[in-house]
Amino acid sequence: MMSKYRAWDKDEKRMWNVETLYIEDEWIKVNDGSIYGKTKDLVRNYELMRSADLTDQLDKEIYEGDILQILILSVSDEYVYGEVVYKNGVLGLENVLNGWGYKQGLIPLTEIEHRYKVVGNKYENPELIEENNQ
């Protein structure tokens, strides 16, 4: 199966779907995801994010850099927030589960049994992580 990517355009401060990666030339071709929408052929200043090949409880695809809201059912409907990171070949949440009673470190998304949903990403909504990890 071919991996899916999206990219944060650092110049336009905008998220794009990646159509083509030109690895040797270090640029990408992107689109905005709509049928008759905008495309851009030459993006050089970008941050690439891979898909986790998973969806949240609302069927929204999860990507590296997304911020998840995780419902902890055992603690009277409390929420924990975490950023999806790619580390050591695994997409998961890292060091955001303090106080949740689970181990610290990288927790693969496939091992999180609680309900979670994408509430933003680290580029467009950095305040979600800053507010909830203090």
C-alpha positions as CSV (number, residue, x, y, z in Angstrom):
1,M,0.0,0.0,0.0
2,M,1.3,3.4,-0.9
3,S,1.7,5.9,1.9
4,K,-0.4,9.1,1.9
5,Y,1.2,12.5,2.8
6,R,0.1,16.0,3.5
7,A,2.3,19.1,3.8
8,W,2.4,22.3,5.7
9,D,3.4,25.1,3.3
10,K,5.7,27.3,5.5
11,D,5.5,30.3,3.1
12,E,1.7,30.3,2.7
13,K,1.0,29.0,6.2
14,R,-1.4,26.5,4.7
15,M,-2.0,22.7,4.8
16,W,-2.0,20.8,1.4
17,N,-2.6,17.3,0.2
18,V,0.5,15.9,-1.5
19,E,0.0,14.7,-5.1
20,T,3.7,14.0,-6.0
21,L,7.0,13.9,-4.1
22,Y,10.0,14.9,-6.1
23,I,12.6,13.6,-3.7
24,E,15.7,14.2,-5.7
25,D,14.8,17.8,-6.5
26,E,13.3,18.4,-2.9
27,W,9.9,19.8,-4.0
28,I,6.3,18.6,-4.0
29,K,3.2,19.0,-6.1
30,V,0.1,19.6,-3.9
31,N,-3.7,20.3,-4.0
32,D,-6.3,21.6,-1.6
33,G,-8.3,18.4,-1.6
34,S,-11.4,19.7,-3.4
35,I,-12.5,18.5,-6.9
36,Y,-12.0,21.8,-8.7
37,G,-9.8,23.4,-6.2
38,K,-6.4,24.9,-6.1
39,T,-3.2,23.1,-7.0
40,K,0.4,24.2,-6.6
41,D,3.2,22.6,-8.6
42,L,6.3,23.8,-6.8
43,V,6.4,23.8,-3.1
44,R,10.0,23.9,-1.7
45,N,9.6,25.2,1.8
46,Y,7.3,22.6,3.5
47,E,7.0,20.2,6.4
48,L,5.9,16.7,5.3
49,M,3.6,14.5,7.4
50,R,2.7,10.9,6.8
51,S,-0.7,9.3,7.3
52,A,-1.1,6.9,10.2
53,D,-3.4,4.8,8.0
54,L,-5.9,5.1,10.8
55,T,-9.1,7.2,11.3
56,D,-10.5,8.8,14.4
57,Q,-14.0,8.1,15.9
58,L,-15.4,10.5,13.3
59,D,-13.7,8.7,10.4
60,K,-11.2,11.6,9.9
61,E,-7.8,10.4,8.7
62,I,-5.0,10.8,11.2
63,Y,-1.6,12.3,10.2
64,E,1.7,13.0,11.9
65,G,1.4,16.4,13.5
66,D,-2.3,16.0,14.3
67,I,-3.5,16.8,17.8
68,L,-5.8,14.2,19.3
69,Q,-8.4,14.6,22.0
70,I,-8.5,11.3,23.9
71,L,-11.5,10.5,26.1
72,I,-10.5,8.7,29.3
73,L,-13.6,6.8,30.3
74,S,-12.3,5.6,33.6
75,V,-11.7,9.1,34.9
76,S,-15.3,10.6,34.7
77,D,-15.1,11.6,31.0
78,E,-11.8,13.5,31.2
79,Y,-9.8,14.4,28.1
80,V,-6.1,14.3,27.4
81,Y,-4.5,16.0,24.3
82,G,-1.5,14.8,22.4
83,E,0.4,15.3,19.2
84,V,0.9,12.4,16.8
85,V,4.6,11.9,16.3
86,Y,6.7,9.6,14.1
87,K,9.6,8.1,16.0
88,N,11.6,4.9,15.6
89,G,9.3,3.7,12.8
90,V,6.1,4.2,14.9
91,L,3.3,6.8,14.8
92,G,2.1,7.4,18.3
93,L,1.8,9.8,21.2
94,E,4.8,10.8,23.2
95,N,5.0,11.9,26.9
96,V,1.5,13.3,27.0
97,L,-0.1,10.6,29.1
98,N,1.4,11.8,32.4
99,G,-1.3,11.5,35.1
100,W,-3.3,9.1,32.9
101,G,-1.7,6.2,34.8
102,Y,0.0,4.7,31.7
103,K,3.7,4.5,30.9
104,Q,5.5,7.6,29.6
105,G,7.3,7.6,26.3
106,L,6.0,6.7,22.9
107,I,2.6,4.9,22.8
108,P,1.7,3.6,19.3
109,L,-1.7,4.8,18.1
110,T,-2.7,1.2,17.6
111,E,-2.3,0.5,21.3
112,I,-4.5,3.3,22.5
113,E,-7.9,1.7,23.4
114,H,-9.7,4.9,24.4
115,R,-11.8,7.0,22.0
116,Y,-9.9,9.8,20.3
117,K,-10.6,12.4,17.6
118,V,-8.6,14.8,15.6
119,V,-9.1,18.4,17.0
120,G,-6.4,20.2,15.0
121,N,-2.7,20.0,14.1
122,K,0.5,21.5,15.5
123,Y,0.7,24.1,12.8
124,E,-2.8,25.6,12.7
125,N,-3.7,24.9,16.4
126,P,-0.5,24.9,18.5
127,E,-2.4,26.4,21.4
128,L,-4.2,23.0,21.9
129,I,-1.0,21.4,23.0
130,E,0.5,24.3,24.9
131,E,-2.7,24.8,27.0
132,N,-3.2,21.1,27.8
133,N,0.4,20.2,28.6
134,Q,1.1,22.8,31.3
